[in-house]
Amino acid sequence: MTMAIESGTRLVREAKLHAAPNHVHIGAVYGLDEHEGPLFIAMKLIEGAVPTAEADLQD
């Protein structure tokens, strides 16, 4: 398998896995699509600080 096909296959598998649960602490997956070549996952935008950024501020 070429790297592009392998990456696309993995992205599709990950999108399906992330779309399955319905939980307040897991961002919703709205779809998987392609735009001018690359695949992308459309997910719910969750605003707030990145967890690693908060940890860095506490040091």
N, C-alpha and C positions, 0 to 999 in steps of 0.2 A: 504494500500500500504506500502511496506517496504521502508525504508529510501533510499536505493540504487536505487530502481525503481523510487521513487519520485524525487530524485536528477537527474537521467538520463532523466526523462520526462521534468523536468524544463530546463535542459541544452539544450535539443533538441529544446524546444520552444524559448529559448533565442537566440540560434544560428540562427534560422529562422528569428527572429525579427531583429537581427543585420545584416543579409545578405540582407534584403530587400532594405534599402536605399543605394543610390550611391552618396556619398558626400565627398568632399575633407577633411572634418574634422571628418569623421567617418572611422575607419579602416575597410578595406574590409575583409569579411569572405570568405575563400576559401573552407571550408568544415568542416564536422563533422565526426569524425572517432573514432575508438576504438583500443587501443593497449594493449594487455595483460590484458584486463578487463576494465580499466577506459575509459570513453568517454573523448574526448578533441575537442576543436574548433581550427581549423587552421586559423589564422588571419594574415593579413599583419603586418610586423614588422615596426613600426614607431619609428625611432631613435630620441633621444632627452631626455631632463630632464623630470622627473616625475613632474607634476604640483605642487604637495604638497611640493616637495623638493625645488622648486623655491620660494614658499611662505615662507618656513622656513628660507631661506637664507636672505630674506628681513627683518626679525625681528631683 
